[in-house]
Each structure stands twice: as structure tokens, then as C-alpha cells.
């Protein structure tokens, strides 16, 4: 193989590996994503409690 073909092959394989690693890391939730989801659930729980309390007062 000529040097140019070998260099192109190595570059292509490197690009594929970098793309795969990048895609794999993005598919896993980050700590910030987990905290956002936890925050969303807690806010929903607070709304439910407030709704439940307001329903109690009407009876």
C-alpha cells in the first residue's frame, strides 16, 4: 500500500472511533440531566400536594 492510502485508512478509522465515542457519551444522561429530571418530579409532587390540600379545604 502506498503511504497516502495507509494515511487515509488510519484517518478514516480514527474518525469512526471518535464519532462512535461521541455518540455513545451523548446517549448517557449527564449529572445535570438527572438533576433536571429529579427537579421536574419534585415540582410535580409539590403541585399534586397543593392540589390535594386545596381539594380538602372545599369539603
C-alpha positions in Angstrom: 0.0 0.0 0.0 1.2 3.5 -0.7 1.7 5.9 2.2 -1.2 8.0 1.0 -3.6 5.1 1.2 -2.3 4.0 4.6 -2.7 7.5 6.0 -6.2 7.8 4.6 -7.2 4.5 6.1 -5.8 5.4 9.5 -7.5 8.8 9.4 -10.8 7.2 8.5 -10.6 4.6 11.2 -9.8 7.3 13.8 -12.7 9.4 12.7 -15.1 6.5 13.0 -13.8 5.8 16.5 -14.2 9.4 17.6 -17.7 9.5 16.2 -18.7 6.3 18.0 -17.3 7.5 21.3 -19.0 10.9 21.0 -22.4 9.3 20.1 -22.0 6.8 23.0 -21.3 9.5 25.6 -24.2 11.6 24.5 -26.6 8.7 24.8 -25.9 8.5 28.6 -27.6 11.1 30.8 -25.3 13.6 32.5 -25.5 14.5 36.1 -27.3 17.7 35.1 -29.8 15.7 33.1 -30.5 13.5 36.2 -30.9 16.6 38.4 -33.3 18.2 36.0 -35.4 15.1 35.9 -35.4 14.9 39.7 -36.3 18.6 39.9 -39.2 18.1 37.5 -40.6 15.2 39.5 -40.3 17.1 42.8 -42.1 20.1 41.3 -44.9 17.8 40.1 -45.1 16.3 43.5 -45.5 19.8 45.1 -48.2 20.6 42.6 -50.1 17.4 43.5 -49.8 18.2 47.2 -51.1 21.7 46.7 -54.0 20.4 44.6 -54.8 17.8 47.2 -54.7 20.4 50.0 -57.0 22.8 48.1 -59.4 19.9 47.5 -59.5 19.2 51.3 -60.5 22.8 52.0 -63.5 22.7 49.8 -65.1 19.8 51.8 
